[in-house]
């Protein structure tokens, strides 16, 4: 149960991280 919850939280965090990367990387590419 706890392990499953941990995986779900990690997957959710990974999804947020991926979305943030897709949102910010193009902006950084403009500066580089």
mmCIF file as Biopython writes it, N, C-alpha, C and O atoms, coordinates in Angstrom:
data_model
#
loop_
_atom_site.group_PDB
_atom_site.id
_atom_site.type_symbol
_atom_site.label_atom_id
_atom_site.label_alt_id
_atom_site.label_comp_id
_atom_site.label_asym_id
_atom_site.label_entity_id
_atom_site.label_seq_id
_atom_site.pdbx_PDB_ins_code
_atom_site.Cartn_x
_atom_site.Cartn_y
_atom_site.Cartn_z
_atom_site.occupancy
_atom_site.B_iso_or_equiv
_atom_site.auth_seq_id
_atom_site.auth_asym_id
_atom_site.pdbx_PDB_model_num
ATOM 1   N N  . UNK A ? 1  ? 0.846  -1.208 0.000   1.0 0.0 1  A 1 
ATOM 2   C CA . UNK A ? 1  ? 0.000  0.000  0.000   1.0 0.0 1  A 1 
ATOM 3   C C  . UNK A ? 1  ? 0.877  1.252  0.000   1.0 0.0 1  A 1 
ATOM 4   O O  . UNK A ? 1  ? 0.706  2.146  -0.829  1.0 0.0 1  A 1 
ATOM 5   N N  . UNK A ? 2  ? 1.823  1.298  0.950   1.0 0.0 2  A 1 
ATOM 6   C CA . UNK A ? 2  ? 2.706  2.455  1.069   1.0 0.0 2  A 1 
ATOM 7   C C  . UNK A ? 2  ? 3.601  2.569  -0.157  1.0 0.0 2  A 1 
ATOM 8   O O  . UNK A ? 2  ? 3.859  3.666  -0.653  1.0 0.0 2  A 1 
ATOM 9   N N  . UNK A ? 3  ? 4.070  1.423  -0.640  1.0 0.0 3  A 1 
ATOM 10  C CA . UNK A ? 3  ? 4.929  1.419  -1.822  1.0 0.0 3  A 1 
ATOM 11  C C  . UNK A ? 3  ? 4.163  1.922  -3.041  1.0 0.0 3  A 1 
ATOM 12  O O  . UNK A ? 3  ? 4.687  2.703  -3.835  1.0 0.0 3  A 1 
ATOM 13  N N  . UNK A ? 4  ? 2.921  1.468  -3.183  1.0 0.0 4  A 1 
ATOM 14  C CA . UNK A ? 4  ? 2.089  1.909  -4.310  1.0 0.0 4  A 1 
ATOM 15  C C  . UNK A ? 4  ? 1.854  3.415  -4.247  1.0 0.0 4  A 1 
ATOM 16  O O  . UNK A ? 4  ? 1.903  4.104  -5.266  1.0 0.0 4  A 1 
ATOM 17  N N  . UNK A ? 5  ? 1.603  3.913  -3.051  1.0 0.0 5  A 1 
ATOM 18  C CA . UNK A ? 5  ? 1.375  5.346  -2.857  1.0 0.0 5  A 1 
ATOM 19  C C  . UNK A ? 5  ? 2.637  6.122  -3.220  1.0 0.0 5  A 1 
ATOM 20  O O  . UNK A ? 5  ? 2.570  7.180  -3.846  1.0 0.0 5  A 1 
ATOM 21  N N  . UNK A ? 6  ? 3.784  5.587  -2.821  1.0 0.0 6  A 1 
ATOM 22  C CA . UNK A ? 6  ? 5.058  6.223  -3.132  1.0 0.0 6  A 1 
ATOM 23  C C  . UNK A ? 6  ? 5.293  6.284  -4.640  1.0 0.0 6  A 1 
ATOM 24  O O  . UNK A ? 6  ? 5.767  7.293  -5.164  1.0 0.0 6  A 1 
ATOM 25  N N  . UNK A ? 7  ? 4.961  5.207  -5.321  1.0 0.0 7  A 1 
ATOM 26  C CA . UNK A ? 7  ? 5.119  5.161  -6.779  1.0 0.0 7  A 1 
ATOM 27  C C  . UNK A ? 7  ? 4.201  6.175  -7.450  1.0 0.0 7  A 1 
ATOM 28  O O  . UNK A ? 7  ? 4.597  6.849  -8.400  1.0 0.0 7  A 1 
ATOM 29  N N  . UNK A ? 8  ? 2.975  6.276  -6.952  1.0 0.0 8  A 1 
ATOM 30  C CA . UNK A ? 8  ? 2.011  7.225  -7.515  1.0 0.0 8  A 1 
ATOM 31  C C  . UNK A ? 8  ? 2.495  8.662  -7.325  1.0 0.0 8  A 1 
ATOM 32  O O  . UNK A ? 8  ? 2.406  9.478  -8.242  1.0 0.0 8  A 1 
ATOM 33  N N  . UNK A ? 9  ? 3.005  8.966  -6.134  1.0 0.0 9  A 1 
ATOM 34  C CA . UNK A ? 9  ? 3.515  10.307 -5.850  1.0 0.0 9  A 1 
ATOM 35  C C  . UNK A ? 9  ? 4.722  10.602 -6.734  1.0 0.0 9  A 1 
ATOM 36  O O  . UNK A ? 9  ? 4.840  11.696 -7.287  1.0 0.0 9  A 1 
ATOM 37  N N  . UNK A ? 10 ? 5.622  9.622  -6.865  1.0 0.0 10 A 1 
ATOM 38  C CA . UNK A ? 10 ? 6.812  9.793  -7.694  1.0 0.0 10 A 1 
ATOM 39  C C  . UNK A ? 10 ? 6.434  9.998  -9.157  1.0 0.0 10 A 1 
ATOM 40  O O  . UNK A ? 10 ? 7.015  10.839 -9.843  1.0 0.0 10 A 1 
ATOM 41  N N  . UNK A ? 11 ? 5.457  9.223  -9.631  1.0 0.0 11 A 1 
ATOM 42  C CA . UNK A ? 11 ? 5.006  9.346  -11.016 1.0 0.0 11 A 1 
ATOM 43  C C  . UNK A ? 11 ? 4.367  10.710 -11.241 1.0 0.0 11 A 1 
ATOM 44  O O  . UNK A ? 11 ? 4.573  11.332 -12.283 1.0 0.0 11 A 1 
ATOM 45  N N  . UNK A ? 12 ? 3.597  11.173 -10.269 1.0 0.0 12 A 1 
ATOM 46  C CA . UNK A ? 12 ? 2.966  12.484 -10.374 1.0 0.0 12 A 1 
ATOM 47  C C  . UNK A ? 12 ? 4.012  13.585 -10.395 1.0 0.0 12 A 1 
ATOM 48  O O  . UNK A ? 12 ? 3.904  14.539 -11.165 1.0 0.0 12 A 1 
ATOM 49  N N  . UNK A ? 13 ? 5.033  13.451 -9.540  1.0 0.0 13 A 1 
ATOM 50  C CA . UNK A ? 13 ? 6.110  14.430 -9.485  1.0 0.0 13 A 1 
ATOM 51  C C  . UNK A ? 13 ? 6.886  14.435 -10.788 1.0 0.0 13 A 1 
ATOM 52  O O  . UNK A ? 13 ? 7.262  15.492 -11.295 1.0 0.0 13 A 1 
ATOM 53  N N  . UNK A ? 14 ? 7.126  13.233 -11.333 1.0 0.0 14 A 1 
ATOM 54  C CA . UNK A ? 14 ? 7.843  13.102 -12.599 1.0 0.0 14 A 1 
ATOM 55  C C  . UNK A ? 14 ? 7.058  13.764 -13.727 1.0 0.0 14 A 1 
ATOM 56  O O  . UNK A ? 14 ? 7.644  14.379 -14.618 1.0 0.0 14 A 1 
ATOM 57  N N  . UNK A ? 15 ? 5.744  13.638 -13.688 1.0 0.0 15 A 1 
ATOM 58  C CA . UNK A ? 15 ? 4.886  14.237 -14.707 1.0 0.0 15 A 1 
ATOM 59  C C  . UNK A ? 15 ? 4.949  15.766 -14.620 1.0 0.0 15 A 1 
ATOM 60  O O  . UNK A ? 15 ? 5.029  16.456 -15.636 1.0 0.0 15 A 1 
ATOM 61  N N  . UNK A ? 16 ? 4.913  16.276 -13.394 1.0 0.0 16 A 1 
ATOM 62  C CA . UNK A ? 16 ? 5.007  17.722 -13.176 1.0 0.0 16 A 1 
ATOM 63  C C  . UNK A ? 16 ? 6.366  18.227 -13.649 1.0 0.0 16 A 1 
ATOM 64  O O  . UNK A ? 16 ? 6.470  19.278 -14.280 1.0 0.0 16 A 1 
ATOM 65  N N  . UNK A ? 17 ? 7.413  17.450 -13.327 1.0 0.0 17 A 1 
ATOM 66  C CA . UNK A ? 17 ? 8.769  17.823 -13.718 1.0 0.0 17 A 1 
ATOM 67  C C  . UNK A ? 17 ? 8.886  17.852 -15.238 1.0 0.0 17 A 1 
ATOM 68  O O  . UNK A ? 17 ? 9.504  18.754 -15.804 1.0 0.0 17 A 1 
ATOM 69  N N  . UNK A ? 18 ? 8.286  16.858 -15.893 1.0 0.0 18 A 1 
ATOM 70  C CA . UNK A ? 18 ? 8.317  16.784 -17.361 1.0 0.0 18 A 1 
ATOM 71  C C  . UNK A ? 18 ? 7.560  17.965 -17.973 1.0 0.0 18 A 1 
ATOM 72  O O  . UNK A ? 18 ? 8.009  18.554 -18.957 1.0 0.0 18 A 1 
ATOM 73  N N  . UNK A ? 19 ? 6.426  18.302 -17.394 1.0 0.0 19 A 1 
ATOM 74  C CA . UNK A ? 19 ? 5.639  19.433 -17.895 1.0 0.0 19 A 1 
ATOM 75  C C  . UNK A ? 19 ? 6.399  20.737 -17.721 1.0 0.0 19 A 1 
ATOM 76  O O  . UNK A ? 19 ? 6.403  21.588 -18.610 1.0 0.0 19 A 1 
ATOM 77  N N  . UNK A ? 20 ? 7.047  20.888 -16.562 1.0 0.0 20 A 1 
ATOM 78  C CA . UNK A ? 20 ? 7.836  22.090 -16.298 1.0 0.0 20 A 1 
ATOM 79  C C  . UNK A ? 20 ? 8.998  22.183 -17.282 1.0 0.0 20 A 1 
ATOM 80  O O  . UNK A ? 20 ? 9.314  23.267 -17.771 1.0 0.0 20 A 1 
ATOM 81  N N  . UNK A ? 21 ? 9.636  21.044 -17.574 1.0 0.0 21 A 1 
ATOM 82  C CA . UNK A ? 21 ? 10.754 21.025 -18.513 1.0 0.0 21 A 1 
ATOM 83  C C  . UNK A ? 21 ? 10.277 21.430 -19.907 1.0 0.0 21 A 1 
ATOM 84  O O  . UNK A ? 21 ? 10.944 22.206 -20.591 1.0 0.0 21 A 1 
ATOM 85  N N  . UNK A ? 22 ? 9.134  20.911 -20.326 1.0 0.0 22 A 1 
ATOM 86  C CA . UNK A ? 22 ? 8.599  21.253 -21.647 1.0 0.0 22 A 1 
ATOM 87  C C  . UNK A ? 22 ? 8.221  22.728 -21.717 1.0 0.0 22 A 1 
ATOM 88  O O  . UNK A ? 22 ? 8.290  23.351 -22.777 1.0 0.0 22 A 1 
ATOM 89  N N  . UNK A ? 23 ? 7.818  23.279 -20.569 1.0 0.0 23 A 1 
ATOM 90  C CA . UNK A ? 23 ? 7.390  24.678 -20.519 1.0 0.0 23 A 1 
ATOM 91  C C  . UNK A ? 23 ? 8.588  25.631 -20.509 1.0 0.0 23 A 1 
ATOM 92  O O  . UNK A ? 23 ? 8.574  26.666 -21.175 1.0 0.0 23 A 1 
ATOM 93  N N  . UNK A ? 24 ? 9.623  25.270 -19.746 1.0 0.0 24 A 1 
ATOM 94  C CA . UNK A ? 24 ? 10.748 26.190 -19.549 1.0 0.0 24 A 1 
ATOM 95  C C  . UNK A ? 24 ? 11.911 25.991 -20.506 1.0 0.0 24 A 1 
ATOM 96  O O  . UNK A ? 24 ? 12.603 26.958 -20.824 1.0 0.0 24 A 1 
ATOM 97  N N  . UNK A ? 25 ? 12.149 24.771 -20.977 1.0 0.0 25 A 1 
ATOM 98  C CA . UNK A ? 25 ? 13.294 24.522 -21.857 1.0 0.0 25 A 1 
ATOM 99  C C  . UNK A ? 25 ? 13.297 25.387 -23.122 1.0 0.0 25 A 1 
ATOM 100 O O  . UNK A ? 25 ? 14.353 25.897 -23.496 1.0 0.0 25 A 1 
ATOM 101 N N  . UNK A ? 26 ? 12.168 25.569 -23.786 1.0 0.0 26 A 1 
ATOM 102 C CA . UNK A ? 26 ? 12.156 26.451 -24.965 1.0 0.0 26 A 1 
ATOM 103 C C  . UNK A ? 26 ? 12.589 27.869 -24.616 1.0 0.0 26 A 1 
ATOM 104 O O  . UNK A ? 26 ? 13.268 28.521 -25.409 1.0 0.0 26 A 1 
ATOM 105 N N  . UNK A ? 27 ? 12.199 28.356 -23.428 1.0 0.0 27 A 1 
ATOM 106 C CA . UNK A ? 27 ? 12.592 29.693 -22.989 1.0 0.0 27 A 1 
ATOM 107 C C  . UNK A ? 27 ? 14.105 29.754 -22.794 1.0 0.0 27 A 1 
ATOM 108 O O  . UNK A ? 27 ? 14.751 30.726 -23.186 1.0 0.0 27 A 1 
ATOM 109 N N  . UNK A ? 28 ? 14.661 28.714 -22.187 1.0 0.0 28 A 1 
ATOM 110 C CA . UNK A ? 28 ? 16.106 28.677 -21.969 1.0 0.0 28 A 1 
ATOM 111 C C  . UNK A ? 28 ? 16.840 28.590 -23.300 1.0 0.0 28 A 1 
ATOM 112 O O  . UNK A ? 28 ? 17.912 29.173 -23.462 1.0 0.0 28 A 1 
ATOM 113 N N  . UNK A ? 29 ? 16.264 27.862 -24.253 1.0 0.0 29 A 1 
ATOM 114 C CA . UNK A ? 29 ? 16.894 27.697 -25.564 1.0 0.0 29 A 1 
ATOM 115 C C  . UNK A ? 29 ? 17.039 29.053 -26.258 1.0 0.0 29 A 1 
ATOM 116 O O  . UNK A ? 29 ? 17.980 29.266 -27.023 1.0 0.0 29 A 1 
ATOM 117 N N  . UNK A ? 30 ? 16.109 29.962 -25.990 1.0 0.0 30 A 1 
ATOM 118 C CA . UNK A ? 30 ? 16.180 31.285 -26.600 1.0 0.0 30 A 1 
ATOM 119 C C  . UNK A ? 30 ? 17.360 32.085 -26.052 1.0 0.0 30 A 1 
ATOM 120 O O  . UNK A ? 30 ? 17.961 32.889 -26.764 1.0 0.0 30 A 1 
ATOM 121 N N  . UNK A ? 31 ? 17.684 31.856 -24.782 1.0 0.0 31 A 1 
ATOM 122 C CA . UNK A ? 31 ? 18.789 32.597 -24.149 1.0 0.0 31 A 1 
ATOM 123 C C  . UNK A ? 31 ? 20.146 32.051 -24.560 1.0 0.0 31 A 1 
ATOM 124 O O  . UNK A ? 31 ? 21.125 32.793 -24.650 1.0 0.0 31 A 1 
ATOM 125 N N  . UNK A ? 32 ? 20.197 30.744 -24.810 1.0 0.0 32 A 1 
ATOM 126 C CA . UNK A ? 32 ? 21.485 30.104 -25.138 1.0 0.0 32 A 1 
ATOM 127 C C  . UNK A ? 32 ? 21.903 30.444 -26.570 1.0 0.0 32 A 1 
ATOM 128 O O  . UNK A ? 32 ? 22.956 29.999 -27.028 1.0 0.0 32 A 1 
#
